[in-house]
């Protein structure tokens, strides 16, 4: 049985208003992110900043090699086009900073037994994308989306009152990742080259930290072979889902990206409660019910949107 031609496939996607390949890329990215608590728990004896620095260094090495072999022309073209480079550096720098903040907060949350609270943040992220779309992309939210936002805010208020504190971990993760997704959406660099530039901007500081920690005897890179292997492997498990996300996010609407974000926090919630036995208190349950209801309405609004005309 012969496979359809690329022209037939593109026509089918255009008629349906969907990019199946882009949706698959985004789904795989969030599935991989859903498994990350296991990885960082294996390194819980290390300071989160040290883990962050090794993620940056080894991701940078991996991405640099990938760009050299697969995307060299694109990278060279960016450097040659000074106007393009100057216009992209600001966005790339913001991407790098928001990504580093998200990584650091997430690793700290996981290794401090806050996986459930972290999952709440990533549940809130799709709804925050609606707000970003309204504020920065001039998107007009549907009525159900506005109701979903109101329910999400109510959920945050409930958990705040229940615990007597604002869920800063959840809000910090949601804000940083939503901002990163928005910046990738408006960025003018390809996924691989853009991520490589982000790592290049972060690598000097990361290298200084690792070198100073190693010289002072506080580094853990050579503490044990399995630690070395995990730290080096952090480049692969970091770069792979980011590449998938970066490539997929540019091919599907920002709201659709939010839809697939349900995968990662659901996995994180199950891992936190069933594997690591974190408490799931009454305020958290009520808050999650508000968030899940909001996400249900948001999903319904996605399917009610008219498909783009051919």
N, C-alpha and C positions, 0 to 999 in steps of 0.2 A: 504494500500500500504506500503510495507516494506521499511525501509530506507537502503541505501547502507552501507556495512560494512566499517570499518576504512581502511582495506586493499584496497578495491575498490576505496575509496576516495583518498588515498595516491597515488595509481597508476594513477588516473585521473589527479591529480595535477601534478604528475611527467611528464605525457605525454604532458600536456599543457604548462609546464614550469612555472606555476603560483602556488602560495600558496593563495588560496581564503580566508582562515581564516586569514592569516597574512595581506592581503590587507584590509579586513574588519576592523580589529583592528586598523590599521593605519588611515583608513578613519574616524572612529568614534572618534579617538583622535583629528584629525584636525577639525572635526565638533564641538566638545566641545570647542576647543580653539577659534573657530570663534565667539562663544557666550560670551567669557570672558569680552569684553568691557562693557557689561551691568553690570556685577558683580562689576568690579572695580570702575565704575562710582558711584555706591551706597556708596562707601567708599572714595569719592574724598576729603573729608574734613580731612582725615588722611594723615600724612606724608608717602611717598612711602616706606621709610626704615622701618617704623613700620608695614606696611602691609606685607612687605617682611619677617620680623622676625616672624610674626604670621603665615604666610604661611609655613615657615620652621618648626616652633614648632608643629603646628597641623598636618602637613603632616607627621612629624616624629612620632608623637603619633599614628596616624592612621596606618602608615606603620609598626611600631613596633608591634602593635597588630596583624596586618595581618600576618607578618612573624612568630610571636609566635604561631599562630593557624594553618597556612597553609604551611609555608616554614621553619619550625624549623630545620628539618634535614639538609636542604641545608645550613642554616646559621651556624649551629654547625660544619658542614663539612668544611666550609671555615675557621673557627677559628682554627680547628684542623690541617689543612694543612697550616703550616706556610709559606711554599714556595709559595703556591697559594695566601695566604693573602698578603704577601709582594709584590708579582708581581701585585696584583690588587689595592693596596692602592694608587699608583701614579695615575692610571687612574681614580679611584673613586674620588680622591681629585680634579683632573682637571674637572671632570664632575660636582662636587659640585660647584666649583667656576664659571664655565661657565654658569651653570643653575641659580645661584644666580644673576649673572650679567644680564642675559636675563630677569629674573623676575623683577628686580629692574627697568631696563630701560623701559620695557613694561608698567608696572604700572604707571610710571612717564609719559610716552608718552600719555597713554589713559587719565589720569586725568589732563593733560596739554593741551588737545584738539589737539593731534597729532595722532589721530587714522588713518587718511589717510596716513600720512607718515610712520606710523608703518606697515600698510598693504603693502606699497611698499617694506619694508624690507623683509617681508615674501614671497612676490612674487620673490624677488631676491634670496632667500635661495635655491630653487631647482637648480638654475644655479650655485650657489657657490658650491653645492654638486659635480657638475661635476669637478670643479677645485680641490676640495679636493680628489676626486677619482683619478685624474691624478697625483697629487703631492704625495699622501700618500699611495694609494692602487695600484699604477702602472697600472691604467686602461687606455686603449687607447680610447680617445674620437673620435666619428665619425665626419665627416665633418659638418653635420648639427648642432652638439653640439658646435663645435668651432664657427660657425656663430652665434649661439644663445648667446654664451658668449660675442661675439663682440657687438651684438645688446644690450645686457644688460648693458655693460660698456657704450655704447653710451647713453642709457637712463639715467644713473647716471650722465654723463657729461651734458646732456641737463638740468636736474633739477638743477644741480650745477650752471650752467651759468645763468639759469632763475632766481634763487633766490639769486645768489651771494654768496652762501655758500654750503659746502659739506653736503649732507643729512646724517648727523652723526647718527641720530636715526635709519634710514633705514639700514645703513651699520652695525651699532653696533648690531642690532637685528639679521640681516642675519648672521653675522660672529659668534656670540655667539651660535645661534641655530644650525648652520651647524656644528660647532665644537662639540657641545654636541651630535648631531646625529652620527658624526664620532666616537667619543669616545665610545658611546654605542655600535656601530657596532663592534669595536675591543675589547671591554671589555669582561672579562671572567666570570662575575657574572650574575645571572639571573635577570630579570627585577625587581622583588619585592625586593630581597635582595640587589641588586645594588642601587636602589633608597633609601632604608632604610639606607644603609651605607652613602650615600651622605647626607641625612638629619642629621645623627648622627654627621658628621663632622661639619655641620653648626649650629647645635642646641646650643652649648655652647655660641657662640657669640650672637645668637638671644635671648637666655634666659637672658643674661646680659643686653642687650639693653632694653628688655621689663621690666625687674625688675627695672633698673635705671629710665626709663621713668615713671613707675608707682609710684616709691618712690618720685620723684620730682614733681609729679602732672601733667606731660606732656603726660602721657599715656591716651589712649582712650578706653581701653578694657572694662571698666565698665561705660563708658559715657552714654550708653543707651542700653537697652536689645537687640534692633535690630542690633546694632554695634557688641555687643558680639556674637550674633548668626552668623553674617556674617563673623567675624574673625575666629570663630571656624569652620564654613563651608568652609573657604578657604582651609582647609586641604583636604576636600573631593574633591572639584572642581579642586584642584591642583594635587592630587595623581591619580585620576581616569584616566584623559587623558594621564598622563605620564606613567602609567602602561600599558595602551593600546599601546602607542607609543613604549615603551621599548620592549614589547613582540612582536609587529608586525615588528619593524625595524630589529630584528634579524632573521626574517623569509623571508624577501623579499630583493631584491637588493637595494643598496643605491640610485640608479637612480629612482627606482620605488617609494621609499619613497618620493623623490622629486615631483613625479607626483601628489601624493595626497595632497601635501602642497598647491595646488591651492585653496582648499576648504576654509581654514581659512582666508587667505587674502581677498578673494572675499567677504566673509561675513563681514569682518572688513571694507572693503571699502564701502560696502552698508550701514553698520551701521553708519560709520563716516559721510557720505554725506547725507543720507536720514533721519536718526534719530537725529543725533547731529548737522546736518547742517554745517559741516566744509567746508571751501572753497575748490574747486577743480579747481585750476588755470590752465592757458594755459600751462606753463612749466610742471606741473604735468601730464596733459592730454597727452602731447607729450611724456613725459618720460614713462608713463604707456603704451602707444601704442608700444614703442620700447620693453618694457618688455613683453607685451602680445604677440607680434610677436615672440620674442625669445622663449617664453614658447610654442608657437604653433610649432615652428621648433623642439624644444626639445621633445615635445610629439610625433611628427611624427617620430623622430629618435628612440624613445622607441619602437614604433610598428614595425619599420623596423629591429630591432635587431633579429637575428636568435634565435629560441627557443633552449634551451639546449637539447642535445641528451639524450635519455633514457638510 
